[in-house]
Amino acid sequence: MTPTMIELDQVAKAYGDQMAVSDVSLDIRKGEFIALMGPSGCGKTTTLRMLAGLETPTAGEIRLWGRRINEDTPWSRDTPLVWQNYALFPFMTVRRNVEFGLKHRGTPPRERTAKADEWLARMGIGALAERMPGQLSGGQRQRVALARALATEPELLLLDEPLSALDPHLKVKMQAELVRLHQELGITFICVTHSPSEAFAMADRVVIMSEGRVQQVGAPRDIHRRAENRFVAEFLGGSNLIAGTVASREAGAITIDTASGPLLARTSEDQGLSPGDAATLVVGTDRVAITSERPASGNALEARVATLDFVGASVTVFMETPAGLEIRAQLSSRDLDAMPLAPGDAVFVHWPAEAGYFLA
């Protein structure tokens, strides 16, 4: 079992009467890649700043290898932070920026220059050592910031929205770069992001926050397949939420009545629902199929195509039933080639009973 490196034990942070973080408890193992995710104002950046020593918790404890570090200064923690805007010194060359942390540790000049050049080479920007930050692209500046943070060989790296300032094609490239660095170095990464796609592409575990509290913690695939509450399901945006009333239940199967007709779900986690209870059925957009004819089995609803949203090689089809229920399906371009769709088309949407689950 990989040992626990960081413990947040009922950590809270208040600014006057406003609680930015409330009762956050989380264990982080050595070598994990953790993504703190949520909308603006959810407390993720405040949590990262407390880990970096830039904020002091109002309550609770932060422990590093079992030792309380609440009041430790940022420079005594060995937890470098890569800022959203990279925070490079504009009056220093790239090499001098990377040397900065080593200089403050008392590393001899020749040794720190060699170390800086080593990391610039590892980041693929060795030829830029004598340039000034203003002469670099966004992706190059990010690599300098990473080299500066990693040159001191920390055991923990904190990243605050590291990809937000990059163009879309660079984001994908740097996602792969961060994953490669994490695997190669074996150190712990904690990254703040508001983007589910970034978090799911990079992290071993994702921590989803809202209003200062942790809503769900888990592996990306587990969270994607089963949200623990309505906030998580709506924030991730990859699911249809269908409200109804439980009509009947048998072993492992529940039928709910909805405004658009009855729907069946086969799930081992029925949340203790009984006939007459209000229920919310969750069905992933990637589990919904579209046909021109009513299928012989499974859940099926009549609908009409409202619009299509193309993102790369995938398309999200927005549809509406006669009763006003909005249903989304995520298809590939190949699916759309096989069945061309346009706004106004009458279709059937369907999914197997095993594809849905109920919110707690």
N, C-alpha and C positions, 0 to 999 in steps of 0.2 A: 504494500500500500504506500503510495506517495505521501510523504509527510505534509501536514498542514503548515503553511508558511505565514499566512496572514489571517487574523481573526478580527472581524468586526462584531462586537458584542453589544447589541441594543444601542447602537450609536445614533445620536441625535444632534442636530445643529439648528439653533434658533437665531434669527436676527430680530431682536426686539420681540414683538408678539407673533412674528411670522416664523413658522416651523418650515425650514428648507428640507430637512431630513428627519425622519421619525422612526426610531426603533429598528434600525437596519442591523440585521444579524446575518453574517455570511462568513464561511470558511473558504479560503482559497489555497489550493495545494501548490507545492513547488512545481514550476514548469508549466502551469496552466496558462491558456490564453482565455482571459475573461473579457467579455464585452458588457459594459453598462449601457443600457439602452432605454430610451423613453423620449417623450416629447419635451419641448423647451419648458424649463421650470419644474421638471420632475424630481430634481435632486441629484442627478447623476454626476454633474460637474462638481457640485459641492462635496459629494462623497470622494471624488478623485482628489480634490484639493485637500481634504482632510488626510487622505493617505499620503499626499506629498508633504504635509506639514505646513501648508499655506493657510489652513484654517484649523482651529482647535475645537474638538467636539464639545457641545454643551453638556452632553451626558453620554454614558457608555464608555467603552474602551476599544481602542485599536491596538492589537498586539502583533508584533513581528517576531516570529520564532518564539512565541510565548512571553515576550517582554513588552510591557506597556510602553507605547511611544506617543501617547496623546500630546505631550508637551515638548517632545524632541524637535529641535530645529530642522528645517528642510535639509541643510547641508550635512547634518549628522546622520541622516537616515539612509543614504545611498539609494534614493528612489528618484532618479532623474525623470523629469516631465518634458515630453515633446509637445509644445504648445500648438494650438490651432493655427496661429499665424507664424509659427516656427521660431519667432523671437530671436532671430540672428542679429548680431551686432553689425550694423551697416558700415561702420568705420573700420572693421577688421576684415582681413582676407579670409577666404574659406578655411585655409589651414589654421589661422589664428583662432577662428571660431571653434574649430574642433579641439584645439589645444586648451581652450579656456578652463574646462573643469580639471584637467590634468595640472595646469599651472597652479590653481588654487589648492591642489593637494600636495604641492611641493615637488612635483616630478621634475627632475633636471631637464634643462632646455633641449638637449640633444635627444633624450629619451622620449620626451613628449612630442617632438617633431616627428620622430620615427613612428610613434604610435598613431599620430594624426594621419600621417601618410598611409599607414597600413589600413586604417579604417576608410579613408577616402577611396583607396584602391578596392577594398571589399565592396563598397557601395557603388563602384563603377564610375567614380567621378574624380579619379586621381589627377586627371589633366586640368582640373578646374581649381587646383589648390591656391593659385595666386590671384584668382578673380575675387571681386567684391560681391556681396550678396545681391546687390542691385543689378548685376550683370547675369543673373541666373534665372532660369525658368522656375515655375512653381514646383515641378517634380524634382528639379535639382536642389532647390532650397530645402525641400523635405528630406532629401538624402543627406544633406549637410547636417540638418538638425538631428537626424537619427545617428549619424556618425559621431556628433558631439556627445550625445547621450550615452552611446555605447562604448566610447573610447575609455571611459573609467571602469569598464567591465562590471556593471552593477548586476545584482541578482534579481532586480525587479525594474521593469520599465513601464512608466505611465504615459499614456497617449491621450490627448484631449482633441477629439474630432480631427484626427491627423489627415483625413482625406477630403475634408469639406471644401478646401480651397482649390481642389484640382478639377480639371476638365474630366468629363465622363470616361473617356478612353484611358486617361492616366490613372483614374481611380481603380479601374480593374487591374491595371499593371501593378500599382502599388499595393493592392490587396495581396496579390501573389507574392510580392517582395516581402511584405510583413510576415506572411505565413512562412516563407522560406527562412527568414531571419530567426523567427521563433523556433522553428524545428532545428536549425543549425546550432543556435546558441544554447537552447535548453533552459533559458531563463523565463521568469514569469512576466507575462504581458497583461496589463489591465488597460483596456481601451474604452473611451467614451464615444458613443455615436448615437445619432437619432435615426440612423438608417438600418432597417431590418436586413436589407440585402448585404450590407457591409458586415454586420454582426454575424449573420448566418454563414457568410463565406469564410470568415476568419477564425471565429472563436470556438474553443472547446465547450464552453458553457456560456449562456447568455443570461444576464440579470435584467429583467424588465421592471422599470420603476414608474410610479405615477404618484404625484402629490407627496413626494418625499418618502414613499414606502415601497418596499419590494413587492411586486405583484406575482412574479413567477421566476424561478431559477431552473435551468435545465439545458440539456444538449439541444442544439438548433433543431434537429429533426423531431425530437420529442415535443418541443414547444410548437413547432409548425403543425404537427399532427393533432395536438390536444392542448388547447388553451385552457387555463384553469379558471378564468373568469371573463366577463364580457369586455372589460377594458382591454385585456391582452388580445382577445379575438378581433376587436375592432381596430386596435392599434396596428396589428400586423397586416390587416387588410386582405388576407388571402382566403377568407372564409365567407360563406353566406350564413347569416343568422336569421332563423325562421321561428317566429313566435307562434305558439299554439297552446292547446289544452289537451292533457292526456285523456284519450278516449278509452284505451284498454291496455292491459299489460299481461304478458305471459312470461315464461322463463326466457330471459335474454332478449325479449322483444317488446317494444312499446310503440303503440300507434297514437299519433296526436292529430287532432283536428285543427286545421289552419283555415284562413280565409280563402285559400286557393285549393283546398281539398285535403283529404287524409294523407298522412305520410307515416312510413314505417321505419323504425331504427332498430337494428340489432346490435346491442352493446352490452358488455359485461359490467359497465359502470353506469347504472341507471339513476344515480343521485337520489335514490329513495323515493322516486316519483310514484304517485298513486293516481287513479282515475279522478279527474276533476282538477288536478293541479295544473297551474300555469307552467309551461316548459319552453325552453329555447333550444332548438335543434341547430347544430353547427355542421356545415358541410363544406369541405374545402373546395375552392374554385377549380382546382385541378382534378377533382373527382366528378365534376359535372360534365355530362356529355350532351350533345345537341343532335337531334335527328329531325327529319321532316315527317316521319311517321311515328305514331305512338308505339313505344316498345312493348313487348309482350310481358315483361316482368320488371320489378324494381319500382322505385318511386318515379312518377312522371307527372309533369305539369305542362299545360298549354302556356305559351308565352309568345311575345312579339319582340323582335330585336329592336333595341333603342339606339345603341351606338357601338362602335368598335374602337378599342384603344390599342394601337400597335406599339410594342416595345421590343426592338430587335427582332428576333425570330419568333416571338410569341405574341399573342393577341388576347386581350380580355374582352369578351363579348358581354355587354350589358343588356339584359332583357327584363321584361315586365309581364307579369301574369294579368289576366283580366281583372283580378281583385286588387291589383296595385302592388303586389309583392315584387321587389327587385331581386333578380337572380343573376349572378355572374358566373361565367365559365372561362377558364383559361385554356386556350388551345394553342397548338403550334401552327406555323404557317402551312405545314403540310396538311394538317386537318382542314384548314380553311380552303386549300386548293381542292381537296376532295369534296367539300361542301361549301361552295361560295355563299357568303351571307351579306346582307345589306340591311340598313335600317328599314323597319317596317315589315320584314319577313316574319311570317307565322311559323313557329317551330315548336318542338317538344323538348323540354329539358328533363334529364333523368339521371339517376345515380343509384347504385346498389344500396340496400338497407344497411349493409355493414360499413358504409362510408361515413355515416353520421354519428355524432355523439351529443350529449346534453351538457349544457353549462351547469356548473354547481350553483 
